Amino acid sequence: MIKVIIADDQKILAEGIKTVLETSREIKVTNIACDGEDCLKKIAENIPDVALLDIRMPNMNGVVATREIKRAYPQVKVVILTTFDDSDYILDAINYGASGYLLKDINASSLIDAVINAYRGELILPTNIAKKITAAAKMVTAGKELRLKKAFQLSERETEIAMMVSENFNNRQIASALDISEGTVRNYISGIYIKLGAANRAQAKEIIENTVKGD
């Protein structure tokens, strides 16, 4: 049984989500919280498998709550549920460790599937949100990419991933944006480290930044 906590300041919506989720025999909603702070208190009393968080709540919003939940309970999967299709929120929440981001117009069966898939370790992103991440990943100039590519003899894909590393995208974000597996991303990054002469991500990021600046 997958234990779920729902955090939403609109109680009637939270109750509706609870009703939908519990039509699945695999899911049990163990708590409903009115905001991020209340959610953290209730998680401390009864740790769930999945936390389903609204993005905009008083006292502590869903993005901050995601950060605090993942710090204290890294095993808890966090799924953001919201009406706000905002790329900044998307990137922040996922960067803090959220397992997915859903819009509230999702249908009942898709919501249930998303919670189950998040519990299983999958990244949950609607197509339009994945496109926003892709767009954000490509917000670099062609000149910078060319400079980096020539300096270290990188392939087109290696250059793309190296630039995303310099923009603080983690492996999960890169995989989602480029529609490849996290394992493939790790392989590319290992090759990039070798070509850059970097021992780790921090060194690679510094080398990339200095190179695209022309240092």
C-alpha positions as CSV (number, residue, x, y, z in Angstrom):
1,M,0.0,0.0,0.0
2,I,1.4,3.4,-1.0
3,K,0.9,5.9,1.8
4,V,0.2,9.5,0.5
5,I,0.0,12.9,2.2
6,I,-1.8,15.7,0.4
7,A,-1.0,19.4,1.1
8,D,-3.4,22.0,-0.3
9,D,-4.8,25.1,1.4
10,Q,-8.2,24.5,-0.4
11,K,-9.6,21.7,1.7
12,I,-12.4,20.8,-0.7
13,L,-9.8,20.1,-3.4
14,A,-7.7,18.1,-1.1
15,E,-10.7,16.0,-0.1
16,G,-11.5,15.5,-3.8
17,I,-8.0,14.4,-4.6
18,K,-8.1,12.0,-1.6
19,T,-11.3,10.5,-3.0
20,V,-9.8,10.0,-6.4
21,L,-6.6,8.4,-5.2
22,E,-8.4,6.0,-2.9
23,T,-10.3,4.5,-5.8
24,S,-7.0,2.7,-6.3
25,R,-6.4,-0.3,-4.1
26,E,-2.7,0.5,-4.2
27,I,-3.0,3.9,-2.5
28,K,-4.0,5.1,1.0
29,V,-4.2,8.8,1.9
30,T,-2.8,8.9,5.4
31,N,-3.0,12.7,6.0
32,I,-4.2,16.0,4.6
33,A,-2.3,19.2,5.4
34,C,-3.3,22.8,4.8
35,D,0.2,24.2,3.9
36,G,3.8,23.3,3.8
37,E,4.5,23.8,7.5
38,D,1.5,21.6,8.5
39,C,2.7,19.0,6.0
40,L,6.1,18.8,7.6
41,K,4.6,18.4,11.0
42,K,2.3,15.6,9.8
43,I,5.1,13.8,8.0
44,A,7.1,13.8,11.2
45,E,4.2,12.0,12.9
46,N,3.5,9.5,10.0
47,I,6.1,9.3,7.2
48,P,4.4,8.7,3.9
49,D,5.7,7.2,0.7
50,V,4.5,10.1,-1.5
51,A,3.8,13.7,-0.7
52,L,1.4,15.4,-3.2
53,L,1.9,19.2,-2.8
54,D,0.1,22.2,-4.1
55,I,2.6,24.9,-5.3
56,R,0.9,28.0,-3.8
57,M,0.1,27.7,-0.1
58,P,0.3,30.1,2.8
59,N,3.2,30.0,5.3
60,M,5.3,27.6,3.2
61,N,4.7,26.9,-0.5
62,G,5.2,23.7,-2.3
63,V,8.7,24.4,-3.6
64,V,10.1,25.2,-0.2
65,A,8.2,22.3,1.3
66,T,9.8,20.0,-1.3
67,R,13.2,21.2,-0.2
68,E,12.5,20.7,3.5
69,I,10.9,17.3,3.0
70,K,13.7,15.9,0.8
71,R,16.3,17.2,3.3
72,A,14.6,15.5,6.3
73,Y,13.1,12.5,4.5
74,P,15.0,11.8,1.3
75,Q,13.0,8.6,0.8
76,V,9.7,10.4,0.4
77,K,8.7,11.0,-3.2
78,V,7.3,14.5,-3.8
79,V,4.9,15.3,-6.6
80,I,3.9,18.9,-7.2
81,L,0.3,19.5,-8.2
82,T,-0.8,22.9,-9.4
83,T,-2.7,25.1,-11.8
84,F,0.4,27.2,-12.5
85,D,2.4,26.1,-15.6
86,D,5.5,28.0,-14.6
87,S,9.0,26.9,-15.7
88,D,10.8,28.6,-12.7
89,Y,8.6,26.6,-10.3
90,I,9.2,23.5,-12.3
91,L,13.0,23.7,-12.3
92,D,13.2,24.7,-8.6
93,A,11.0,21.9,-7.4
94,I,12.8,19.3,-9.5
95,N,16.1,20.7,-8.4
96,Y,15.1,20.2,-4.8
97,G,14.3,16.6,-5.5
98,A,10.6,16.5,-6.6
99,S,9.7,13.4,-8.5
100,G,7.3,15.2,-10.8
101,Y,5.0,18.1,-11.5
102,L,1.4,17.8,-12.6
103,L,-1.3,20.3,-13.6
104,K,-4.6,20.1,-11.8
105,D,-6.5,19.5,-15.0
106,I,-5.1,16.0,-15.0
107,N,-7.7,13.2,-15.2
108,A,-8.3,10.8,-12.3
109,S,-6.6,7.7,-13.9
110,S,-3.6,9.8,-14.9
111,L,-3.3,11.2,-11.3
112,I,-3.4,7.7,-9.8
113,D,-0.8,6.5,-12.4
114,A,1.5,9.5,-11.6
115,V,1.5,8.7,-7.9
116,I,2.2,5.1,-8.4
117,N,5.0,5.8,-11.0
118,A,6.5,8.4,-8.7
119,Y,6.6,5.8,-5.9
120,R,8.4,3.5,-8.3
121,G,11.0,6.1,-8.9
122,E,9.9,7.5,-12.2
123,L,10.1,11.2,-13.2
124,I,6.6,12.6,-13.8
125,L,6.4,15.5,-16.3
126,P,3.6,16.4,-18.7
127,T,4.8,17.0,-22.3
128,N,4.2,20.8,-22.1
129,I,6.3,21.0,-19.0
130,A,9.1,18.9,-20.4
131,K,9.2,21.2,-23.4
132,K,9.7,24.2,-21.0
133,I,12.7,22.4,-19.5
134,T,14.0,21.8,-23.0
135,A,13.6,25.4,-23.8
136,A,15.4,26.5,-20.7
137,A,18.2,24.1,-21.4
138,K,18.8,25.7,-24.8
139,M,19.0,29.3,-23.5
140,V,22.7,29.5,-24.3
141,T,24.4,31.3,-27.2
142,A,25.7,29.5,-30.3
143,G,29.0,31.4,-29.8
144,K,29.6,29.9,-26.3
145,E,28.7,26.4,-27.5
146,L,31.1,26.7,-30.5
147,R,33.9,27.9,-28.2
148,L,33.5,25.1,-25.8
149,K,33.1,22.5,-28.6
150,K,36.3,23.6,-30.3
151,A,38.3,23.9,-27.1
152,F,37.8,20.3,-26.0
153,Q,36.7,18.5,-29.2
154,L,33.3,17.8,-27.9
155,S,30.5,16.3,-29.9
156,E,27.2,18.2,-30.4
157,R,25.5,16.2,-27.6
158,E,28.5,16.5,-25.3
159,T,28.5,20.3,-25.9
160,E,24.8,20.5,-25.2
161,I,25.1,18.5,-21.9
162,A,28.2,20.4,-20.8
163,M,26.4,23.7,-21.2
164,M,23.5,22.3,-19.2
165,V,25.9,21.2,-16.4
166,S,27.3,24.8,-16.4
167,E,23.7,26.0,-15.9
168,N,23.3,23.8,-12.8
169,F,21.0,21.3,-14.4
170,N,21.2,18.0,-12.6
171,N,21.2,14.6,-14.3
172,R,17.5,14.1,-13.9
173,Q,16.7,17.5,-15.5
174,I,19.1,16.8,-18.4
175,A,17.6,13.4,-19.0
176,S,14.1,14.8,-19.1
177,A,15.0,17.7,-21.3
178,L,16.9,15.6,-23.9
179,D,14.6,12.6,-23.6
180,I,17.4,10.2,-22.7
181,S,18.0,8.0,-19.6
182,E,19.8,9.2,-16.6
183,G,22.3,6.4,-17.2
184,T,23.0,7.8,-20.7
185,V,23.5,11.2,-19.2
186,R,26.0,9.8,-16.6
187,N,28.0,8.2,-19.5
188,Y,28.1,11.4,-21.4
189,I,29.2,13.3,-18.4
190,S,32.0,10.8,-17.6
191,G,33.3,11.3,-21.2
192,I,33.1,15.1,-20.8
193,Y,35.1,14.9,-17.5
194,I,37.8,13.1,-19.4
195,K,38.0,15.6,-22.3
196,L,37.9,18.5,-19.9
197,G,40.5,17.0,-17.5
198,A,38.0,17.4,-14.6
199,A,37.7,15.1,-11.6
200,N,34.2,16.1,-10.7
201,R,31.1,18.2,-11.5
202,A,32.4,21.3,-9.7
203,Q,35.7,21.3,-11.6
204,A,33.9,20.6,-14.9
205,K,31.5,23.5,-14.3
206,E,34.4,25.9,-13.5
207,I,36.3,24.8,-16.7
208,I,33.2,25.2,-18.8
209,E,32.4,28.6,-17.4
210,N,36.0,29.9,-17.9
211,T,36.1,28.5,-21.4
212,V,32.8,30.1,-22.6
213,K,33.9,33.4,-21.0
214,G,37.1,33.1,-23.0
215,D,39.4,32.8,-19.9
